[in-house]
Structure formats: C-alpha cells, structure tokens
Amino acid sequence: MTKRNQTLKKESGNSKGSDFDYSAYEKQVVAGLIAGKGLMGEEGLLKPLIARFVESALSAEMDAHLAAEAMNPEARPNKRNGRESKELRTKAGKVEIAYSRDRTGTFEPVTVGKRQYEMAAGFDNQILELYAMSNSIADIRLHLQKMYGAEMSETRISNIITATWEVVDAWHKRPLAACYVVMFIDAVHITVCRNGHYSKVAVYVVYGITVEGKREIIALFVGQGGESATEWGRCLQDLKSRGLEDVFYICSDGLPGLKEIISEAFPMSNIQRCIVHKMRNSMLLLDEKDRRKAIGQLKGVYTAINEAQARQRLEDFGTYWNGKYDCIVNLWEKDWTELMACMGLGLTLRKIIYTTNAIENLNREIRRVTKTKGGWPSSKSLLIQLHLSLERKAGSWNKKVQGWASIRRELLDTFGQRYTKYLK
C-alpha cells in the first residue's frame, strides 16, 4: 500500500481531507524552486495542490448531491460509501486523487467523471497549436510526455486533429462576399496520396481584397494533379456557387488557357497578368553581369505613369541592349494587354494589384508548413493542416489595406454603381 493510499484509508470517514498541511507544502515548494525544480511536469511541485483542489471540488459536488437527494422524498436514502483512488493526467503531470462513492451510485461528478482519467488540461488546444506549427504527431506525443508527463497515443492525437474537420469543412463551404475588388489566384504543388501513390498535386490558392478593403483568404482547393486551366475553371465555378458575383481585377500567372477560363467565369473582370511571374521569367534569360541594370529598366516599365510611358521604356530597354534581350521584349509584348490592365489606376491601387506580395507571402507560409513532411495521406488531412496553420497567423492575411479611403474614392470614380451596390 502506497503512503498516499495509507493516508486515504485514515481519511475514509473524512470527506474534506482537512489535514492538508498548507504551511508544510509551501515550504516544500519554496525549497523545490530553490533547488531548480519545475512547477509543472512529472516531477512538478504543483501536483499535490492540484490533487487537493480536485478532491475538494469532488467532495463539494458530493455534498450538494446528497443534500439534493435528501430533499427529494422519492429518492432512496443515500450517503457516502467509502473512498477510492485513481490516477489523472493533468497539465502538471500525473496526479493521484481520492474520491468518495455514494451508496446508491446515483452521483455523477462533473469535475472528474466516473470514467474520466484526464483533467481538462488544455491538451486538445496544445495539440492543435503544435500541429499548426508543423510538428508531426510523433513529435507532439513526445512533447506532451516530456513537458507534462502525459502518456497519449498517436492515435488519440490524430483523432483530436481529425475532429477539427467539421470546422475546416464549414470554412471551405462558407458563403462568400458578392464582390471582390482584387482576386489573386495561384497554385502551390504539394505531395498527396492518390490511389495508393504519392505524387505532386496543385493546391489552388485564392486570395482577395473585399470592397471594404479587407484582405482575405478566399479559398483553398486541392486538385487531382498538376495545375491546369480546367481545374481552375472548377474552382471559379465553386466560388460563384457560394455567392461570388463580380471581381474587378483578377491577377494570375500565364498558365495556358487560364485567360479564357477567367473570361468565361467573370466576363466583366479585368485580367491582370502577374508582374512577379513575368519578372521571374525575364530574369532567367539575363546574364549575371547584366542583371542589376536590366532589372532596374524592367521595373521602370511596370512603374511607369501610364501605358504610353511603359511602352516607351520597354522599347528603350530593347534599344539599350542592342537586340541582345529581344526575347525578353517579345515576352512582355506577348502579354502586353494583361500586363497593362491596371495601368489606368492610381499608383496605390495599381501597386497592390501588380506586386502580388500578399499571395506570395501566403504561398511561402504554405510551403513552410508542408515542406518538412514527405507527403499527406489525403486531401482532407492536408486541408486540416493548412487551415490550422494559416488560422494561427490569421492577422497576417486578414489585414485592412492601408489608405483605403483614397482607393475607395478611386473605385467610385472608376466603377460607379458597379462598386457602390456592394457596399454595406
């Protein structure tokens, strides 16, 4: 019989366990802290006090239960009927508690249920937070064991994570705003299991700015294979089925067939070719010694005051290099209309549209949280990971656009009632 159980036996007739020596316990904790011991964990100094508080709460519940039954003439006579003990997993580690039984067996405690062996320790939230930080299930299990002495199986941890699917699925099916001023679309490739085989699939990322100037992750779709215009068509139709009616500017890369797909789904939208992608493709064609000068010249093209000046600067670029980089000039001229789609806008709104920094940062975060894992067993598990990870940093993606008042005035002048009808 353990020392604690011997104590329990002595106290079997005492529901309060009132002989807890707080003065001696305080000295024990102080001595432990001086010796470098921690408050939490398997050897944590707080464990005896936690056990005491849990026992006191259970005793108070029993008192209230017996008092209520004594007031009920139809209830059978009831009273305490001995003591039992059990081990609880808590945030401070494993603790042993003693509790009273009642003779009729009608007592159903709330503090710690009859078949409950884990105190509300916040482990579920910690598991989700650790998972959102891209820790593996095995790493999470080891962390809980080392930090709190909590023995938790990987299956249980996995079940806690999987249980969030209902929330994740609701987010993916939520109604959308009827209009976005700007919508950025891009794809990130991640390894997912398909039909028993792991392969890279496109995750379609949609990010936008509302008519009120709020940045927002609009949607994430896991595709069946590589990025394709056909898959993008399905994604855009899904957005429409959830209430999206109009987008003023849609910014995308140069995926073949995508321009036509966008025009079919949102015929009134201006299609802005992504400057970042165009610059990356151009840089691949530059000699190292020419990069600094050439990049500065190309930047002058898309930061020009108007389209005429942009055209002149592209011509000057070709002339300066005396035909050496005509392939780059042709690359820009091929998509000139889409590259210049936002040129008629004010500088603030134009910069928001052509830089695509927001979705680039979002894609970078998606790659960061997925790169440490070899692959995902299903689209569902991947979407749970992305949702938890991105929600953890929601403040980074849901910022209000600075200087929106001036942009609002420009939108009023440019789009008139097409814009105002969506304002609240």
HELIX and SHEET records of a PDB file:
HELIX    1   1 LYS A    3  LYS A   10  1                                   8    
HELIX    2   2 TYR A   22  ILE A   34  1                                  13    
HELIX    3   3 LYS A   47  ALA A   70  1                                  24    
HELIX    4   4 PHE A  123  ALA A  132  1                                  10    
HELIX    5   5 ILE A  137  TYR A  148  1                                  12    
HELIX    6   6 GLU A  154  THR A  162  1                                   9    
HELIX    7   7 TRP A  165  HIS A  172  1                                   8    
HELIX    8   8 ALA A  229  SER A  241  1                                  13    
HELIX    9   9 LEU A  258  ALA A  265  1                                   8    
HELIX   10  10 ILE A  275  MET A  283  1                                   9    
HELIX   11  11 GLU A  288  ASP A  290  5                                   3    
HELIX   12  12 ARG A  291  TYR A  302  1                                  12    
HELIX   13  13 GLU A  307  TYR A  320  1                                  14    
HELIX   14  14 ASP A  326  LYS A  334  1                                   9    
HELIX   15  15 TRP A  336  LEU A  339  1                                   4    
HELIX   16  16 LEU A  347  THR A  355  1                                   9    
HELIX   17  17 ASN A  357  THR A  370  1                                  14    
HELIX   18  18 SER A  379  ARG A  392  1                                  14    
HELIX   19  19 ALA A  394  TRP A  397  1                                   4    
HELIX   20  20 TRP A  404  PHE A  415  1                                  12    
HELIX   21  21 GLN A  417  THR A  420  1                                   4    
SHEET    1   A 2 ARG A  80  THR A  90  0                                        
SHEET    2   A 2 GLY A  93  ASP A 102 -1                                        
SHEET    1   B 5 ARG A 215  VAL A 222  0                                        
SHEET    2   B 5 HIS A 197  THR A 210 -1                                        
SHEET    3   B 5 CYS A 179  ARG A 194 -1                                        
SHEET    4   B 5 ASP A 246  SER A 252  1                                        
SHEET    5   B 5 ASN A 270  ARG A 273  1                                        
END                                                                             
